[in-house]
Amino acid sequence: MLILNKGSVVEFRLGVCMSTARLLSGGRLLEEVTNKTRDHMKHIVQGLGILNDIIRSYRDLSYEEAQSKYDELNMHEEKSDEIKRSIMSILKATHLHPEDREDLLRIILTLDDVIGLAKAIAKKMIIFKHLKLELPSNVHSTLLDMSNKSIEAVKLVAELLESTGAGYNKIVDLTHKIEELEEEVDDIRLRAFEELLKECSTKFIPLCIVMPVVIDDLEKVTDKCEDIADLFRLYAVSR
């Protein structure tokens, strides 16, 4: 797992507990990593939630309202990026085992990819709104299904990061749920392409060109969540 508080001692975990000596060598810096990791995850969840709002309310939002939501998402992306750089600096100063340091950094960077994808998708939706492009109802429905599953997967990753003391079964159960969501999104992605092809086979609309990129980027969000789940699963089983 990742982080567990026991009194004033903060344990960094990926699957099993580090040795007491390695825990004590982390000291206050490691506790700071713990707090910043939680803050980083909060910005990721909030950013994905805003993307979900933009997709769900696309038809009702004015361009100005959609832009305002994008600006809020961008703020969370910038904040998460600041925290990421801070965590990288702190990790360099800690006495964590190099493998543990590398694993935590990999998780942070993967989460950074998640909010980066959310920002890219939201920006395209803002462009659609600015150009007054209507989303066909069947395409919009499948896109919203993907978005709902994506935010659910991100929230499960957040729960995974907070479940260090829960034991093997809890961790593996969470990783399985994330994997199932990723598979569901894969299926919805194919349905989204099918619905888009139905629209584009009868008439050409600009969305026929750009919507496949949005669909693929949204699918990558749950791919990234599964990558993190796989890391936890690997260490829960092997360490």
Secondary structure in CASP SS format (residue, H / E / C, confidence):
PFRMAT SS
TARGET T0000
AUTHOR 0000-0000-0000
METHOD secondary structure of the structure
MODEL  1
M C 1.00
L C 1.00
I E 1.00
L E 1.00
N E 1.00
K E 1.00
G C 1.00
S C 1.00
V E 1.00
V E 1.00
E E 1.00
F E 1.00
R E 1.00
L C 1.00
G C 1.00
V C 1.00
C E 1.00
M C 1.00
S C 1.00
T H 1.00
A H 1.00
R H 1.00
L H 1.00
L H 1.00
S H 1.00
G H 1.00
G H 1.00
R H 1.00
L H 1.00
L H 1.00
E H 1.00
E H 1.00
V H 1.00
T H 1.00
N H 1.00
K H 1.00
T H 1.00
R H 1.00
D H 1.00
H H 1.00
M H 1.00
K H 1.00
H H 1.00
I H 1.00
V H 1.00
Q H 1.00
G H 1.00
L H 1.00
G H 1.00
I H 1.00
L H 1.00
N H 1.00
D H 1.00
I H 1.00
I H 1.00
R H 1.00
S C 1.00
Y C 1.00
R C 1.00
D C 1.00
L C 1.00
S C 1.00
Y H 1.00
E H 1.00
E H 1.00
A H 1.00
Q H 1.00
S H 1.00
K H 1.00
Y H 1.00
D H 1.00
E H 1.00
L H 1.00
N H 1.00
M H 1.00
H H 1.00
E H 1.00
E H 1.00
K H 1.00
S H 1.00
D H 1.00
E H 1.00
I H 1.00
K H 1.00
R H 1.00
S H 1.00
I H 1.00
M H 1.00
S H 1.00
I H 1.00
L H 1.00
K H 1.00
A H 1.00
T C 1.00
H C 1.00
L C 1.00
H C 1.00
P H 1.00
E H 1.00
D H 1.00
R H 1.00
E H 1.00
D H 1.00
L H 1.00
L H 1.00
R H 1.00
I H 1.00
I H 1.00
L H 1.00
T H 1.00
L H 1.00
D H 1.00
D H 1.00
V H 1.00
I H 1.00
G H 1.00
L H 1.00
A H 1.00
K H 1.00
A H 1.00
I H 1.00
A H 1.00
K H 1.00
K H 1.00
M H 1.00
I H 1.00
I H 1.00
F H 1.00
K H 1.00
H H 1.00
L C 1.00
K C 1.00
L C 1.00
E C 1.00
L C 1.00
P C 1.00
S H 1.00
N H 1.00
V H 1.00
H H 1.00
S H 1.00
T H 1.00
L H 1.00
L H 1.00
D H 1.00
M H 1.00
S H 1.00
N H 1.00
K H 1.00
S H 1.00
I H 1.00
E H 1.00
A H 1.00
V H 1.00
K H 1.00
L H 1.00
V H 1.00
A H 1.00
E H 1.00
L H 1.00
L H 1.00
E C 1.00
S C 1.00
T C 1.00
G C 1.00
A C 1.00
G C 1.00
Y H 1.00
N H 1.00
K H 1.00
I H 1.00
V H 1.00
D H 1.00
L H 1.00
T H 1.00
H H 1.00
K H 1.00
I H 1.00
E H 1.00
E H 1.00
L H 1.00
E H 1.00
E H 1.00
E H 1.00
V H 1.00
D H 1.00
D H 1.00
I H 1.00
R H 1.00
L H 1.00
R H 1.00
A H 1.00
F H 1.00
E H 1.00
E H 1.00
L H 1.00
L H 1.00
K H 1.00
E H 1.00
C H 1.00
S H 1.00
T H 1.00
K C 1.00
F C 1.00
I C 1.00
P C 1.00
L H 1.00
C H 1.00
I H 1.00
V H 1.00
M H 1.00
P H 1.00
V H 1.00
V H 1.00
I H 1.00
D H 1.00
D H 1.00
L H 1.00
E H 1.00
K H 1.00
V H 1.00
T H 1.00
D H 1.00
K H 1.00
C H 1.00
E H 1.00
D H 1.00
I H 1.00
A H 1.00
D H 1.00
L H 1.00
F H 1.00
R H 1.00
L H 1.00
Y H 1.00
A H 1.00
V H 1.00
S H 1.00
R C 1.00
END
